[in-house]
């Protein structure tokens, strides 16, 4: 009996990661294969005499016979958002209303706000993975963008492959790869595991903080023009977090971060604050203060 119950407990974490991976693959397949969205259950009109909810968009005014609005994307030199409104799937709830902003090369935008207000949905819209809404997102080619999640993907392969992921090959020398490990404060990792050709299950071997630093090495190896960080330094101490942010800022890369710790504010030029119910405010980072 104890063994049967322990089977579920022991594998709960891996099952959760499996479900999350399947969900991401489903989203990716919809983008790659351009799978049409499910029919939208448009809201019914409010009963006579009942006031309408001002916080909700008047989606029921849209003709159900016409396809629902969707977010469009275009390729450009800079990141620009024009009249962007985000909704939950099937247009159930407004997340962001009529957002417009433009980032210049080298800018750093910090996105903050309460849980569930649409921060991660905005990142997905920027990457072209979230279409429920309206407006336009301009971004550089996807190969010039790099996304760092809170829990980086670690493949079971060599240490070299972890650094150059998602590429399979690289023109970087072994000496340069070692330098990248030093720049993210993992200078002893190669020696500890037996060199760049050592192969392990890195997710089990490395702590979450080490995985996050290794993910930053991927950014430095690829040198994208825009880096999106979704709580990508949550497991790091302040010294390592500061060192990695300063290294990215020095490279001239445009940063878009989701974070809640006041310590990261100094590494950004602008703050996009989500207020809830679709409301938002854009601040200069030097003028912004987190609520206690």
N, C-alpha and C positions, 0 to 999 in steps of 0.2 A: 504493500500500500504506500509506504513512504517513498519507495523508488518511483512508483507511477506518478505521484504528486510532484516529486522533485524534477521529473522530466520536463514538466511545463515551466517550472520556476527557473531551471538552469538554462533553458533555451528561450526565455521570454525576450531578452535583449536582442538576440539574433533574429527572432521572428519579427520584432518591431522594425529592425533595420530592413528586413526583407520586404515588409509591407510598404515602408517608405520608398524603397528602391523601385518597387513595382509601380507605385503612384507616379514617381518621376519619369519612369520609362513610358507610362501611358500618356503623360503630358507631352513628352518628346515625340512620341509616335503621332500624336495629333498634329504637331507642328510640321514634322517631316513629311507625313503622308497627307497633310492638309485635310484631316478628317472633319467633316461638317459638324458643327456644334449641335447638341441635342435641342429639340424644340423648346422654346422658352415659354414657361407657364406665365403668361402676362397676368398682372394683377386684375382682379375684378373691381369694378367701380364701387365706391362706398355706398351703402344703403342710403335712401332718401332721408334727409334730416340729420345725417351723421357727418360731422366736420371731417374734412380730409386731413391726413397727417402731413403737416408741412415739412417734416424731416425727410419724407420719402419723395423721390422724384415721381413725376406724373408719367410713369411708364405705361399706364393703362391707356394713355392717349395715343400710343403708337398702334398702327393698324396691325393686328395679329397676322394678317395675310402677307405682310411684307417681312423680309428678313430683319432680325434685330440689328441695331447698330453695333459696330465693333471698332476696336482700336486699330488704327493703321500705323504702319512704320515705313520709314524711308531712310536711305543711307545718306550720310553727310559727314562733314569733317569734325563737327562738334556734337555734343549731346544737347538736344533741345526738346522741350515738351510744350505742346501747344493745345490748350483747351482740353486737357485730359480729365475725364471722369471715369472712376473705377467703381465697379460693383462686384458684389459676391456672385458666384455662379448662379445663372438663371435670373440675374438682376434682382435678387432678393433684398439687398441692402446696399445703400450708397456708402462707399468708403472714402472717396476723394472727389471733390467737385471742382471742375473747371481749373485745373492746375496748369500753370504756364511758368516755365523758367528756362534759362539757357546757361550752360557751364562753358567757360573758356578753358583752353588747355592749361593744365596745372592747377585748376580750381579743386577744392575739396568740399564736398557737400555731406553734412551729417544729417541723417533722418532720424527723428525721435518722436515719441508719442506713446500713448497708452497701448497696452496689448490689444490686438485685434482691430487696430484702426486702419490697417492697410499698408503698413511699411513694406512687408515682404511682397505683397501683391504689386506694389509699385516697382520693385526690383524686377519682378517677373515681366511686367509690362515693358520695362526698358529693354529686357533681353528678348522680347518678342514671344514670350510664353504665356502671356495673359491677354486675352482679347475681349473680355466681358466689360464693355464700356464704350466710350467714344473719345475722339480726339486723335492727335498725331504724336508719335515719338520718332525723333530723328536721332540716329546714332551711327558711329563708324561701323565698318564691316565687322561682323561677329568675331572674326579671327583677331581683331585688334582690341577685343574686350576679354576680360578674365573675371570669373566669379569665384569668390572664396566663401564657402558656407561655414557655419559654426563647427561642423564636424566634417573635415575634408575626407574625400574618397581616397582610400588606401588600397591599391591593388597588390596582390601577392606576386611580387616580381622583385627585380634587383633594386638596390638603392638608387642606382643611376636612373632607372625608369620612373621612380617616384619624383625625382627632381625635374625631369623633362616632361612629365605627364601634362597634357594628354597626347603629346607627340610620341612617336615610336622611335625616332632617330633624332640626333642633334649634331650640329657642327661644333659644339662647345667641347673643348678639351677636358680631360680628367682634372687637370689643374684648375681650370675655371669652375668646374662643378664643385671642387673642394673649397674654392674661394666663396662660392655661393652659400655653402653650408656655414662657413665662418661668418658671413654677413648676417645670417639669421640666427647666430649664436648656437649652432650645432656643430662646432668645430671638431668635437671628439666623437661624433656619431660614426663616421666612416671607420675610424680605427676600432671603435668599440664593437662594431658588427662584422668586421673583417673585410672592409673595402667596398668600393662602389658596385662590385659584382655580387655582393652578398644578397641572398634572397630570403625573405622572411614573410610571415604574416604580420605586416607592419602595424596593423590596427591593434593587435594584441601586444606587440613588442614595445610600442611607443606610447607614452602618455598623451592625453589630448593636447596638452600644451606643446609637446614636441611635434605632434601632427600638425598643429596650426603653424608652427615655425617652418616646418618642411613645406607647407603649402605656400608660404611667402617666398621660399626659394624657387618654387615653380613660376611665380610672377616675375621674379628677377631674371630667370632664365628665358622667359618668353618676351618680356618687355612690351606689354600691351599699352595702348594709349589710354584706356579706361579700365580701372579695377573697381569691382563692386565687392564690398565686404559686409557680409551679413553676420554680425556678432563674431567676426573672425578672430578676435583677440580675447574672447571671453575667458579662456583658461590661462591667460598669461599674467604674470606679475607686471607691475607698472614699469619696471626698468626694461623688460623685454618688449612690452607693448610700445613704449616710447621709441625704442631703437628701431623697431620695424616700421612704424609710421614715419619716422624721420627719414629712413632709407627710401621709402616710396616717394615721399614728398620731394626729396633731393633729386629723384630721377625725372621729375617733371610730369609724372603720370597724373591724370585726373582721377580723383578718388570719390566714390560714393559709399558712405558707411551707414550701417544701422548700429547704434550703440546707445547705452543708457548711462555709462559712467562719465561723470564730469571731466575726468582726466583726459579723455580723447578730444575734448572740445578744442584744445589749443592746436591740434593738428589739422583743423578745417578752416575754410574761409567763409562758409555759409552754413546755416542751419535751417532745415525744413521741418517745422513742427506741426504734427497732425493733432488737431484739437478734438476730433471725434465728430460723427454725423456729417462727414464730408468736408468740414472746415479745416483750414490750414493757414500757416503764416510762415513767411520767409524772412530770416533775420541774417544780419552780418554776425559772424561768429564772435567777434569782439564785443558785441552788444548783448549776447544771449547768456542767460543764466538758467540753470536747471532748477526746478522747484524742489525744495527740501522735502 
